Structures are given as structure tokens and as C-alpha cells.
């Protein structure tokens, strides 16, 4: 399969001219990313540690920060792996769409975060390009720290959501990985419709549901997750920040307990 990082700065010249016929129409995201913090607009193979704004659980382990990778995933080991693998390969990872991605700096391209402290942490990959193909995708992951309602749906603490706003024509090397991985080599929660989180250029349109549908990973009492396809009601209004009248009186459930998390690194039991 053709792959050459030396072409990284040549491909952007044509990436923004992808034919509309190879892209899905833009669909609403769960969290409006406007007003958030831009992490990158021109980048390839990078990772940054970010605070969640709450203490959450991931496969039963307490964490309060996460490493955001340009390559379509959040992890806890500063991992920038660009070659995706089927689950349960590798370290603990949240993969809305793990693949080899980059940003050319073209208008409208970014990776950004938006945080409602104590309530949710979200990362949005906007018009990000698959390496060697020029196809652009938009997707978002949201990790909830408290019970709240958005778009008419009741989210619970530690719910993790994947929502896709645009699906391009081709994935890099024709495949990507979507799902949650505990990092123990055995425990994982794949994208519904798959057995191991594998998404290909051929089946992506059927598997990557566009907003207002989303993929919900909900933790169980056993420390793992159930995965389902749910729907929200799109709104043209931005999601209010905590402290507004919209959130006043909502039942916010805080998670407490001793942290087993150190400087953004996942510590298994």
C-alpha cells in the first residue's frame, strides 16, 4: 500500500478540492465546538495531554486527564500510533476513528476541545484529512462527568459518545478502528455492527452513523461498557455552560474516590 510521509505537504494542495460526491453532507454534532479551544490547525502525528475538568472512570480506573492524538483517538500513554489495529490491540484508548490523519491548515480544518467543567469534555476533529487519500471527515467524542440532558437525551456520568458530522470517501489504507479499549489485551467495546471495531471504506457509510444519531458507550456495574446507537434532537442554540439557567436544578452526580491517575497516564489495577 502506498504511504509516504514525504508527500505530507504536497497532498494538502489537492485535499481541499475533494469532489462533493465523495463526502457525506454535514450533519449536526452533539456539542457545538464553536467557542472551544483550538488544539491544532496544521499538524501531523502529534499528541497533547488535556485535563478532563472532572474525575471519571475508564474501564473502572479513575482518570482526570487524557492524551488527545491527532490520529483520531484519545489515550493515556501519549501514544501517536498512526497505524490502527483491530481491538483489543495496544494501550487503553478511546477511538472515535483511529487512523492516519493530518491537518493541512486549510480553512475550516481543526482539532478542538470544549469543556463544561464537571459536566463533559469533548474533542472535535473538523474536516481532518486521511493521509494519502485527501478525503475529509468530521467527528466528535464526548466524555460525560455528570448526569445532564443534551438534545433531549439523558446522559449519565462516564457515558462516552461518538458522533460523526461528515464522512469522507476513503479511509487511509482503506480501514480505521472505532471503539473503546481497556489496554489489558482482552477487554474492549467495539463500534456496534463490528466484532473488533474495524471500519473499512466499503462499510463506513453503514457503520458510522451521522448526527443526530450517535454511538453511546455506557459503563456497566462490571467495569465494562454496553454500546448502542441513540439519537438526539439537534438545536441551533449552543449548549449552555454550567452555571446557566439551563443547568440550574439539574441532577449533577459527582464521582468521588481516591485517584489512581498520575500526570495524565493510565494506571491499570
C-alpha positions as a Markdown table, in Angstrom:
| # | Residue | x | y | z |
|---|---|---|---|---|
| 1 | Unk | 0.0 | 0.0 | 0.0 |
| 2 | Unk | 1.4 | 3.4 | -1.0 |
| 3 | Unk | 2.4 | 5.5 | 2.0 |
| 4 | Unk | 5.0 | 8.2 | 2.1 |
| 5 | Unk | 5.2 | 10.8 | 4.8 |
| 6 | Unk | 7.4 | 12.8 | 2.4 |
| 7 | Unk | 4.3 | 13.7 | 0.5 |
| 8 | Unk | 2.6 | 15.2 | 3.6 |
| 9 | Unk | 2.9 | 18.8 | 2.5 |
| 10 | Unk | 2.1 | 18.1 | -1.2 |
| 11 | Unk | -1.2 | 16.3 | -0.6 |
| 12 | Unk | -2.9 | 19.3 | 1.1 |
| 13 | Unk | -2.7 | 21.2 | -2.2 |
| 14 | Unk | -5.3 | 18.9 | -3.6 |
| 15 | Unk | -7.0 | 17.7 | -0.4 |
| 16 | Unk | -9.3 | 20.7 | -0.3 |
| 17 | Unk | -10.6 | 20.0 | -3.8 |
| 18 | Unk | -12.2 | 16.7 | -3.0 |
| 19 | Unk | -15.4 | 16.3 | -5.0 |
| 20 | Unk | -18.6 | 16.8 | -3.1 |
| 21 | Unk | -19.8 | 13.5 | -4.4 |
| 22 | Unk | -17.3 | 11.7 | -2.2 |
| 23 | Unk | -18.3 | 13.4 | 1.0 |
| 24 | Unk | -21.4 | 12.9 | 3.1 |
| 25 | Unk | -23.5 | 16.0 | 3.8 |
| 26 | Unk | -22.6 | 17.8 | 7.0 |
| 27 | Unk | -24.6 | 16.6 | 10.0 |
| 28 | Unk | -25.1 | 18.1 | 13.4 |
| 29 | Unk | -22.7 | 17.3 | 16.3 |
| 30 | Unk | -23.8 | 16.7 | 19.8 |
| 31 | Unk | -21.7 | 19.6 | 21.2 |
| 32 | Unk | -21.3 | 22.8 | 19.2 |
| 33 | Unk | -17.5 | 23.2 | 19.0 |
| 34 | Unk | -17.6 | 26.9 | 18.5 |
| 35 | Unk | -16.1 | 28.9 | 21.3 |
| 36 | Unk | -13.9 | 26.0 | 22.4 |
| 37 | Unk | -10.1 | 25.8 | 22.5 |
| 38 | Unk | -8.3 | 25.0 | 19.2 |
| 39 | Unk | -5.6 | 22.4 | 19.7 |
| 40 | Unk | -4.3 | 22.3 | 16.2 |
| 41 | Unk | -5.0 | 23.7 | 12.7 |
| 42 | Unk | -1.8 | 22.4 | 10.9 |
| 43 | Unk | -0.3 | 19.2 | 12.2 |
| 44 | Unk | 0.7 | 15.6 | 11.6 |
| 45 | Unk | 1.3 | 12.9 | 14.2 |
| 46 | Unk | 1.1 | 14.8 | 17.5 |
| 47 | Unk | -0.4 | 14.3 | 20.9 |
| 48 | Unk | -1.2 | 16.6 | 23.8 |
| 49 | Unk | -2.3 | 15.9 | 27.4 |
| 50 | Unk | -5.5 | 17.7 | 28.4 |
| 51 | Unk | -7.4 | 17.9 | 31.7 |
| 52 | Unk | -11.0 | 16.5 | 31.6 |
| 53 | Unk | -12.4 | 19.0 | 34.0 |
| 54 | Unk | -13.7 | 16.1 | 36.2 |
| 55 | Unk | -12.6 | 12.8 | 37.6 |
| 56 | Unk | -14.0 | 9.9 | 35.5 |
| 57 | Unk | -13.8 | 6.2 | 35.2 |
| 58 | Unk | -12.4 | 4.3 | 32.2 |
| 59 | Unk | -13.0 | 0.6 | 32.5 |
| 60 | Unk | -13.2 | 1.1 | 36.2 |
| 61 | Unk | -9.9 | 3.1 | 36.6 |
| 62 | Unk | -10.1 | 6.7 | 37.9 |
| 63 | Unk | -8.6 | 9.3 | 35.5 |
| 64 | Unk | -8.7 | 13.1 | 35.3 |
| 65 | Unk | -6.8 | 13.8 | 32.1 |
| 66 | Unk | -6.4 | 12.3 | 28.7 |
| 67 | Unk | -3.9 | 12.4 | 25.8 |
| 68 | Unk | -5.5 | 13.7 | 22.6 |
| 69 | Unk | -3.9 | 12.3 | 19.5 |
| 70 | Unk | -4.1 | 13.8 | 16.0 |
| 71 | Unk | -4.7 | 10.3 | 14.8 |
| 72 | Unk | -8.3 | 10.0 | 15.8 |
| 73 | Unk | -8.1 | 8.8 | 19.4 |
| 74 | Unk | -7.7 | 9.7 | 23.0 |
| 75 | Unk | -5.4 | 7.6 | 25.1 |
| 76 | Unk | -3.4 | 7.7 | 28.3 |
| 77 | Unk | 0.2 | 6.9 | 27.1 |
| 78 | Unk | 1.0 | 9.9 | 24.9 |
| 79 | Unk | 0.6 | 7.4 | 22.0 |
| 80 | Unk | 0.7 | 8.8 | 18.4 |
| 81 | Unk | 0.4 | 5.5 | 16.6 |
| 82 | Unk | -0.7 | 6.2 | 13.0 |
| 83 | Unk | -1.3 | 2.5 | 12.0 |
| 84 | Unk | -4.6 | 1.4 | 13.5 |
| 85 | Unk | -5.2 | -2.1 | 14.6 |
| 86 | Unk | -8.3 | -4.2 | 15.4 |
| 87 | Unk | -9.4 | -4.2 | 19.1 |
| 88 | Unk | -8.2 | -5.1 | 21.7 |
| 89 | Unk | -4.7 | -4.2 | 20.4 |
| 90 | Unk | -2.5 | -1.7 | 22.3 |
| 91 | Unk | -2.9 | 0.6 | 25.2 |
| 92 | Unk | -6.1 | 1.9 | 26.8 |
| 93 | Unk | -7.7 | 4.1 | 24.1 |
| 94 | Unk | -10.9 | 5.9 | 23.1 |
| 95 | Unk | -11.1 | 5.7 | 19.4 |
| 96 | Unk | -13.9 | 7.6 | 17.6 |
| 97 | Unk | -11.9 | 6.9 | 14.4 |
| 98 | Unk | -8.3 | 5.8 | 14.8 |
| 99 | Unk | -6.5 | 6.2 | 11.5 |
| 100 | Unk | -3.6 | 8.2 | 10.0 |
| 101 | Unk | -4.9 | 11.8 | 10.0 |
| 102 | Unk | -3.5 | 15.2 | 9.4 |
| 103 | Unk | -4.4 | 18.9 | 9.1 |
| 104 | Unk | -3.0 | 20.9 | 6.2 |
| 105 | Unk | -4.0 | 24.3 | 7.6 |
| 106 | Unk | -6.8 | 24.7 | 5.1 |
| 107 | Unk | -9.8 | 26.9 | 6.2 |
| 108 | Unk | -12.3 | 25.0 | 8.4 |
| 109 | Unk | -9.8 | 22.4 | 9.5 |
| 110 | Unk | -9.0 | 22.0 | 13.2 |
| 111 | Unk | -8.9 | 19.7 | 16.2 |
| 112 | Unk | -10.5 | 21.5 | 19.1 |
| 113 | Unk | -11.8 | 20.8 | 22.6 |
| 114 | Unk | -14.7 | 22.2 | 24.5 |
| 115 | Unk | -15.2 | 21.7 | 28.2 |
| 116 | Unk | -18.1 | 22.2 | 30.6 |
| 117 | Unk | -16.2 | 21.8 | 33.9 |
| 118 | Unk | -17.6 | 18.9 | 35.9 |
| 119 | Unk | -20.1 | 18.1 | 33.2 |
| 120 | Unk | -18.4 | 17.0 | 30.0 |
| 121 | Unk | -15.1 | 17.0 | 28.0 |
| 122 | Unk | -15.4 | 17.0 | 24.2 |
| 123 | Unk | -12.9 | 16.8 | 21.3 |
| 124 | Unk | -14.0 | 17.6 | 17.7 |
| 125 | Unk | -12.0 | 16.7 | 14.6 |
| 126 | Unk | -13.2 | 19.1 | 11.9 |
| 127 | Unk | -12.6 | 18.4 | 8.2 |
| 128 | Unk | -9.5 | 16.3 | 9.1 |
| 129 | Unk | -7.8 | 14.5 | 6.2 |
| 130 | Unk | -6.9 | 10.9 | 5.7 |
| 131 | Unk | -3.3 | 10.6 | 4.7 |
| 132 | Unk | -2.7 | 9.6 | 1.0 |
| 133 | Unk | -6.4 | 10.0 | 0.1 |
| 134 | Unk | -7.4 | 13.6 | 0.6 |
| 135 | Unk | -10.8 | 12.5 | 2.0 |
| 136 | Unk | -12.1 | 14.7 | 4.8 |
| 137 | Unk | -14.0 | 13.6 | 7.9 |
| 138 | Unk | -15.6 | 15.4 | 10.8 |
| 139 | Unk | -16.2 | 13.5 | 14.1 |
| 140 | Unk | -16.5 | 14.2 | 17.8 |
| 141 | Unk | -16.2 | 12.3 | 21.1 |
| 142 | Unk | -17.8 | 13.5 | 24.3 |
| 143 | Unk | -17.0 | 12.1 | 27.8 |
| 144 | Unk | -19.6 | 13.0 | 30.5 |
| 145 | Unk | -18.6 | 13.7 | 34.1 |
| 146 | Unk | -22.1 | 14.3 | 35.4 |
| 147 | Unk | -25.7 | 13.5 | 34.6 |
| 148 | Unk | -27.1 | 16.0 | 32.2 |
| 149 | Unk | -29.6 | 16.3 | 29.3 |
| 150 | Unk | -28.5 | 17.5 | 25.9 |
| 151 | Unk | -30.7 | 17.3 | 22.8 |
| 152 | Unk | -33.4 | 15.6 | 24.8 |
| 153 | Unk | -31.2 | 12.7 | 25.8 |
| 154 | Unk | -30.3 | 11.9 | 29.4 |
| 155 | Unk | -26.6 | 11.3 | 29.7 |
| 156 | Unk | -25.1 | 9.6 | 32.8 |
| 157 | Unk | -21.7 | 10.0 | 34.4 |
| 158 | Unk | -18.9 | 8.3 | 32.4 |
| 159 | Unk | -21.0 | 7.9 | 29.2 |
| 160 | Unk | -18.7 | 8.2 | 26.2 |
| 161 | Unk | -20.2 | 9.3 | 22.9 |
| 162 | Unk | -19.0 | 9.2 | 19.3 |
| 163 | Unk | -20.9 | 11.3 | 16.7 |
| 164 | Unk | -20.0 | 11.8 | 13.1 |
| 165 | Unk | -20.6 | 15.1 | 11.3 |
| 166 | Unk | -19.2 | 14.2 | 7.9 |
| 167 | Unk | -17.9 | 11.0 | 6.3 |
| 168 | Unk | -15.4 | 11.2 | 3.5 |
| 169 | Unk | -15.0 | 8.9 | 0.6 |
| 170 | Unk | -11.9 | 6.8 | 1.6 |
| 171 | Unk | -10.1 | 5.9 | 4.8 |
| 172 | Unk | -6.3 | 5.6 | 4.8 |
| 173 | Unk | -5.2 | 2.1 | 3.7 |
| 174 | Unk | -9.0 | 1.6 | 3.4 |
| 175 | Unk | -9.6 | 1.0 | 7.1 |
| 176 | Unk | -9.9 | 2.6 | 10.6 |
| 177 | Unk | -10.7 | 1.5 | 14.1 |
| 178 | Unk | -13.6 | 2.7 | 16.3 |
| 179 | Unk | -14.4 | 1.7 | 19.9 |
| 180 | Unk | -13.0 | 1.6 | 23.4 |
| 181 | Unk | -10.0 | -0.5 | 24.6 |
| 182 | Unk | -9.1 | -1.2 | 28.2 |
| 183 | Unk | -5.5 | -1.8 | 27.4 |
| 184 | Unk | -5.3 | -5.3 | 29.0 |
| 185 | Unk | -5.2 | -7.2 | 25.8 |
| 186 | Unk | -8.7 | -8.7 | 26.4 |
| 187 | Unk | -11.4 | -6.1 | 27.4 |
| 188 | Unk | -12.9 | -3.8 | 24.8 |
| 189 | Unk | -16.2 | -2.3 | 23.5 |
| 190 | Unk | -16.3 | -2.2 | 19.7 |
| 191 | Unk | -18.4 | 0.1 | 17.4 |
| 192 | Unk | -21.9 | -1.5 | 17.0 |
| 193 | Unk | -22.0 | -3.6 | 13.9 |
| 194 | Unk | -18.4 | -4.8 | 14.2 |
| 195 | Unk | -16.8 | -7.5 | 16.3 |
| 196 | Unk | -13.4 | -5.8 | 16.7 |
| 197 | Unk | -14.0 | -2.1 | 15.8 |
| 198 | Unk | -12.8 | -2.5 | 12.2 |
| 199 | Unk | -14.3 | 0.1 | 9.8 |
| 200 | Unk | -13.5 | -0.1 | 6.1 |
| 201 | Unk | -14.0 | 2.3 | 3.2 |
| 202 | Unk | -16.6 | -0.2 | 2.0 |
| 203 | Unk | -18.7 | -0.4 | 5.2 |
| 204 | Unk | -18.1 | 3.0 | 6.8 |
| 205 | Unk | -21.4 | 4.6 | 5.5 |
| 206 | Unk | -23.4 | 1.8 | 7.2 |
| 207 | Unk | -21.4 | 1.8 | 10.4 |
| 208 | Unk | -20.6 | 5.5 | 11.1 |
| 209 | Unk | -24.0 | 6.9 | 11.9 |
| 210 | Unk | -24.3 | 10.6 | 11.2 |
| 211 | Unk | -25.7 | 13.0 | 13.7 |
| 212 | Unk | -28.4 | 13.4 | 15.0 |
| 213 | Unk | -27.6 | 9.7 | 15.7 |
| 214 | Unk | -24.6 | 8.8 | 17.9 |
| 215 | Unk | -22.8 | 5.9 | 19.4 |
| 216 | Unk | -23.3 | 5.6 | 23.1 |
| 217 | Unk | -20.9 | 3.6 | 25.3 |
| 218 | Unk | -22.4 | 3.3 | 28.7 |
| 219 | Unk | -20.5 | 1.8 | 31.6 |
| 220 | Unk | -21.9 | -1.2 | 33.5 |
| 221 | Unk | -21.5 | -2.3 | 37.1 |
| 222 | Unk | -18.9 | -4.8 | 35.9 |
| 223 | Unk | -16.5 | -2.1 | 34.8 |
| 224 | Unk | -17.0 | -2.6 | 31.1 |
| 225 | Unk | -19.4 | -0.9 | 28.5 |
| 226 | Unk | -22.5 | -1.5 | 26.5 |
| 227 | Unk | -22.6 | 0.1 | 23.1 |
| 228 | Unk | -25.8 | 1.3 | 21.3 |
| 229 | Unk | -27.0 | 3.7 | 18.6 |
| 230 | Unk | -29.1 | 6.5 | 20.0 |
| 231 | Unk | -30.5 | 9.8 | 18.8 |
| 232 | Unk | -30.6 | 13.4 | 20.0 |
| 233 | Unk | -32.6 | 16.4 | 18.9 |
| 234 | Unk | -30.4 | 18.9 | 17.0 |
| 235 | Unk | -30.6 | 22.6 | 18.1 |
| 236 | Unk | -29.3 | 25.8 | 16.7 |
| 237 | Unk | -28.6 | 27.1 | 20.1 |
| 238 | Unk | -25.2 | 26.5 | 21.7 |
| 239 | Unk | -25.1 | 24.1 | 24.6 |
| 240 | Unk | -25.1 | 26.2 | 27.8 |
| 241 | Unk | -22.2 | 26.2 | 30.1 |
| 242 | Unk | -22.5 | 25.1 | 33.7 |
| 243 | Unk | -24.0 | 27.7 | 36.0 |
| 244 | Unk | -26.5 | 28.9 | 33.4 |
| 245 | Unk | -30.3 | 28.6 | 34.0 |
| 246 | Unk | -30.3 | 25.6 | 31.6 |
| 247 | Unk | -28.3 | 23.6 | 34.1 |
| 248 | Unk | -29.6 | 25.0 | 37.2 |
| 249 | Unk | -31.6 | 22.4 | 39.1 |
| 250 | Unk | -30.3 | 19.5 | 37.0 |
| 251 | Unk | -29.2 | 16.5 | 39.0 |
| 252 | Unk | -25.5 | 16.5 | 38.8 |
| 253 | Unk | -23.9 | 13.4 | 40.1 |
| 254 | Unk | -20.3 | 13.8 | 41.1 |
| 255 | Unk | -17.9 | 10.8 | 41.2 |
| 256 | Unk | -15.6 | 10.7 | 44.2 |
| 257 | Unk | -12.9 | 8.4 | 45.4 |
| 258 | Unk | -9.1 | 8.1 | 45.5 |
| 259 | Unk | -7.4 | 8.8 | 42.2 |
| 260 | Unk | -5.1 | 6.2 | 40.7 |
| 261 | Unk | -4.1 | 8.7 | 38.0 |
| 262 | Unk | -0.7 | 10.4 | 37.8 |
| 263 | Unk | 0.1 | 13.1 | 35.3 |
| 264 | Unk | -2.2 | 12.0 | 32.6 |
| 265 | Unk | -1.1 | 8.4 | 32.5 |
| 266 | Unk | -3.5 | 5.5 | 32.7 |
| 267 | Unk | -2.7 | 3.2 | 35.6 |
| 268 | Unk | -4.3 | -0.3 | 35.4 |
| 269 | Unk | -5.4 | -2.1 | 38.5 |
